[in-house]
Amino acid sequence: MNTQQSSQARELYQKIASHYSLLAQVEAVAIAGSQITNTFDQRSDIDLYVYIQSDIPLHWRAAIMSNASDRELDNQFWEPGDEWIDADTNIHVDVMFRQVKWIEEKLDQVLNQHQAAIGYSTCFWHNVLHSCVLYDKAEWFHELQQIAEQPYPEGLRRAIVAKNYPLLRQNLSSYMHQLELAVERNDIVSLNHRMTAFLASYFDVLFALNRLPHPGEKRLIQIAEKRCHQKPEKMSAQISELISAVYNNPQRIVQQADELVDGLSQLLKIEGFRSE
């Protein structure tokens, strides 16, 4: 994205945020993602997070989307949201609506209760930490970011490893075992499905090991290479070979996955975890 396009995107998300700021239900508006991390390109969208105390009427939300060449009002597939293509700039706008109490609970679950998930355990924490506030009615979001701005809890770190690492190859129902079965059955759909889950848990462990909140689904290899001081030496090449094997050499999949987990296991042992 060139300088002009970047300026257009900035003007657009500031204008949209100003519209939401006029609504009584809105507590804060923040932006996250490529627009504020210098990783944007011509295909990047605008990711806006509108934090609300109560639901905004749909006709008000539709009015904010009025200058759209294409739009989807009230998506309910993932987080509640609206998406549209701005008619003047052709920029894709993705707005997610989050209840204030909901995001507070999400942070409490990881930072205080140390609850792990199967993959992506700390993504909401990362999102809050790395959001740029555009509107903050009563400094609520500023206070939320202050809560999020804390050292990585050791209890959370160990909970994520305990929940995700055994799923890689230790358990009877591990992803490794499921990959073996899929290879035997020549089931390429199952291979893709299990591979995605395998890598989700792998990266959850890796980021927890490095005391880093999980950054989400995109650019994981690049982020891990840049920010994870502890990582298997051949991690990037091994992941590329593993994914390539799904289509080019399925008989190599289990061996490639095994080698990838071996490197992670060595790091866990160095850090005092009982890896296997």
Secondary structure, 3 states (H helix, E strand, C coil): CCHHHHHHHHHHHHHHHHHHHCCCCEEEEEEECHHHCCCCCCCCCEEEEEEECCCCCHHHHHHHCCCEEEEEEEECCCCCEEEEEECCCCCEEEEEEEEHHHHHHHHHHHHCCCCCCCCCCCHHHHHHHCCEEEEECCCHHHHHHHHHCCCCCHHHHHHHHHHHHHHHHCCCCCHHHHHHHHHHHCCHHHHHHHHHHHHHHHHHHHHHHCCCCCCCCCCHHHHHHHHCCCCCCCHHHHHHHHHHHHHHCHHHHHHHHHHHHHHHHHHHHHCCCCCC
